[in-house]
Amino acid sequence: MSELYTDNPNLKYISLPFEWKGTPIDKNGRFLNHEHIHKHSLQAFLKWQTTRNIYKTEKKNATWKHEVVEQDFMQSTNDCIVWLGHASFFIRLNNLNILIDPILFDISLLKRQTKFPIHPDLLIGIDYILISHDHRDHLDEKSIKYLLKKNPNAQFLTGLKIDSLLQTFTKVSNIQVAGWYQQYHLENDLKITYVPSRHWGRRLLRDTNSRLWGGFLIQFNATSIYFSGDTGYGSHFKDIAEIVPHLDYCIIGIGAYKPEFFMAQSHISPTDALKAFTETKAKYMIPMHHSTFDLSDEPLHDPLFTLQNVSKLNNLSDRIITPKIGEMIPIH
């Protein structure tokens, strides 16, 4: 494990019940997972690409699509969480409007399998745009530029070194970058903290891990929401339970997980996501990162159906919220 650490000296750390030295980096300044070293193995990638996908015929003949609700949730004033497909969310807390990893359109080489639930022109009055990491299915240049035309004063909250990429796209300066467990400076009672995930970053061939990845802890008064970001399984879920003893919502990925020998260090399976949810001790789980883009071997329906079956076997179905895309989840 690295003995080198970094952070944003202009942001404070939240109070932690364990020792924390900062976000780990290697001798070249590239970011590292704090627990599991990510192995960028060409051999493993080639094995995946050259191994027959046992789901190929099923995927080719599949007709299942996740249901989409087309409604203008922006007209409401109620606190809510709205899944927009994949890892994109709209959250309203105390009349503050938050977007997380907004992907409004098809992205390079990937076509949306479900419609975006609202016309992008209606996304007006956005206060904060949260970007978990630099992968193109989470940070899309076209989507960001489109949103900024309608929301020129929106603030970006993201991880270390992602600001240079956003500035390349937009020329904006209202960007805050954080290391893990650092809290953004917000001029209201909303608290947002950047937290660890087990993943990696890259946009091009030579910039691997040059920008940080992570999740978000969003808190307002008694309400707390944990957005895991893209992540494999790790001890950071138990850490969240120690930091926030009464977590309300755990938003966690369940898709793009097969074959597990290749995907497990980047994306958590539905079974392990359920385990991670119980470890956060959250009241409710909202699954994400499924049904929108075809990123891996499993059929689009597999992650959600598997989660539903496993949660039923573990008597947790009443704590799993599986919304339609675009459906408003009231925050109580």
N, C-alpha and C positions, 0 to 999 in steps of 0.2 A: 504494500500500500504506500502511496505517495506520502512524503513528509513535507510537501509543499502545499500551501493553501492560499486561497484568494477570496476577495469579497468586494463589495462596493463600500468604501469607507464613509460614504455620505448617508448610508442607511443603517439603522439599528437592527440588532438581532432581537428576536422574541425570547422570552424567558424559557429555558429548556431544562428538563429534569435530568439531563445527562451532559457529559462533556462534549463540546463541539469546537473544533479548531478553525473551521471554515470550509469552503468548497475545495475539494482536492484537485490538483493539477499535476501533470508530469513535468519533467525537466524542460520540455519544449513549450510549456504553457497551455497544453491541451487538457481539456477537462476529463475527469475520471469519475466513474461511479464510486460512491463512498464505501461500498461493500463488495460488489461483484465486478471484477474486471471484465469489460466487454471484449469478446474475442472476435475480431473482424477476420474471419477465416474464409479465404477464397475456396478452399477445399470443401468446407461445409456448404457454401453457396452453390458450388457446382454440383454437389451431391443432391441438393434440393432441386436444382434445375434439370438434372438428368434422371431423376427418379420418377417413375410413373406415378401420376396423381390418381389415386384410386377413386377420387370423386369427379374425375373429368367428365364422364358421361352424365352423371347426376347434375353437375353444374350446367352442362350444355342444354339439358332438357328442362331445367328449373323454370318455373313460372312465378314462384312466390316473390312478392314484393312487400316490404314493410308499409303499413298503412300511414298515409300522410293526411293531416288535418290542415286545411288552408284557412287560416283565420288571422285577423290583424290583432295579434296580442299586444301590439304597441299602443292600442287605444285604451287598454286597461290601465288602472292605477294600482292594482293589487300586487303585493309581493308574490313572485312566482319564479319557477324554473321552467324553461322551454327547451327541449332537445330539438336541435335544427338538423339532425343527422350527423353521422360520424362522431367527431369529438367537438362539434360546434354547439354552443349553448348561449341562450339569452337568459340573464338573471336580472330581476328587478328587486331591489332592496331599498326601502324607504325613499322611493322615487328616484333612486340612482339606477341607471341602465348600464348593464355590463354585457359585453360579448366576449366569449372565449373561443379561441381558434376558429374564427369565422371563415368558412369555405362556402362561397355563394354559388360557385359555378363548377363545371367540369375543370379538372386540372390536367396538366401535361401527362399524356398517356393513360389517363384514368377518367372514365365517364361516370357521372353520378348514376346510381341505380335507382335512386328515389329523388323525387322533385324537391327542391328547396321550398319550404312550406309558406313562405311569405315573399312578396315582391321586394327585392332589395331596396327599392326606392322608399319603402315604408320604414326602413331602419334609420329613423331620425331621432336625435336627442340622445345618442349614445355617449355616456360619460367616460367609460373605460373599455379599452380593447386589450384583453389579456392574451398573450401568445406564449404557449407552453414551451415550444422548441422550434427549430428551423426546418424540419421536414416539410415537404411541399404539400402534404395532405393536412397540415396544421397552419402553415404560414404561406399564403397564396398571394403573390404580388397583385394580381388583377383584383382580387377581393378587397385587399387593403386599400388600393387606390380608389376603388369604387366607394367604399365606406367613407373615406376621407372627404370626398366631394360633398357628401351629405352631412358629415360630422367633422368639420375642420378643427374643432376644439377638443376632440376626443383625446384622452391621454392613453398612451401605450404603457403597459406594465408587462415586463418580460424578464428573461434571464440574461446573465452577463454575456456581453459581446454581441447580442442580437441587435442592439441599437444601430450598429454600423450597417447592418443589412436593411433594416427598416428605413434608415436615412437614405440609403441608395435608392430605395423604391419611391420615397415620398418627399424627401428633403425636410421632414418635420423634425422638431427638436424636443417636443413634449413627450419624451420617452424616459421611463425609469427602468433601470436594470438592477437585478438583485442576485446575490448568491443565495444558496440554500439557507433557509431559516431567517432571512432578512425580510423586514417589513417595509413596504413602500410608504412613502410620505404622502398621506392624503389629507386634504383640508376639510374633513368631516369625520363623523363617528364610524365610518366604514373602515375595517381593517383587512388588508390583503397581504398575505405572506407567501413568498416563493418557497416551496418545499421540495425535498429530493424525490426523484424517481429513478428507476433502474432502466436506463435507455442509452441513447447516443445521439449525435447530431451530424448532419452533413447536407450541403446543398450541391457541391461539385465534387470532383474526384480528389482534390488535394486539401479540402478544408475539414476533414473528419475531426469531430470533437473540438473544433475551434470556437464553438458557441455552446452555451450551457442549455441543458434540458431540465424539465422539472414539472411540478404540479403547483396548485394554488390552494391555500387555506383562506376562505372568505368568511369574515365574521362581522355581524352587526348586532349589537346588544346581545340578546340571548340566542340568536340564530347563528349556526355554524355550518359551512358547506366545504367539503373537501373534494377537490377535483384532482384526480391522481396523475393526469397527463399520461402519455404513453409509458408503460412500465412493465417490466417483468416482476415476478414475485420477489419480495425481500422483507427485511426486518423494518423497513420504513413505515409499514402499515401499523405495526405495534407501537412504533414511536409516535404516530399521530394520536393514538389512544391515550398516551401519556401526556401529550401536549394539550389535547382537548378532551377532557374526561366525559363530556356530554355532547358528542358530535351528533348533529341532526341528519345530514345527508352525506353519503359517500358516493361520488360519481366516479365510476371506474370502468376501464375498457374490458371487453370480453372477446373481441374479434381479432382476426388476422393472427391466429395462433397455431395453425397447422402448416407444415409439420413441426411438432413441438421441439424436435432436436435442434432446429434452426431458429424458430421464433421465440422460444421460451425466455431468452435473455432480453428480449425487446418488448414482447406483448404477453400479457397474462391470459391464461385459459379461463373459460367460464367457471370451471371447478375451483381453480386457485383464486379467481376473483371473488368467489363466494367466501372462501376461507379468509382472504384478505379483508373483506368487508366485516366479517365477524371479529377479526383482530382489531379493527378500528373502533369497534363497539358503537358504531353509528346506529341510529334508529332505523334509517332507511338506506337502501342501495338503489342507485339509478345506473343501469348499464349503458355504456356508450361504445364507440369505435366498432360498430357492426352495422350490417345491412345497407350501407351507403356506397362504399367502394369495394371492388373486388381486388383484394391485396394479397391473398394467400390461397392455400389449397382447398379449404373447406367451403361448402356452399354458403350462400348468404344467410340462409335461415339457421344454419347449424349453431352459431354461438348463442342466439336467443333461446332456441328450443332446448339446447343442452342446459343452459342456465335455469330455465323453468323446471326441467326435470330434476336437476340436482337440488334446487331449492325446495322442491316439493318433498324429496326424500329426506331432507334435513329439517323439515318443518319450518322453513323460513319464507315461504311464499308470501305471507302477509306483510313481510318487510321489504319485498322487492317491488319497486315501482317500474313498470315497463310501459312508458308512455308511447302514444303514437307520435310520429314526427310532427312537430308544430303544436302539440297539445300542451296546455298550460297546467303545470303542477303547482297548486297553491302551497305557499310556505306558511306553515302554522307556527 
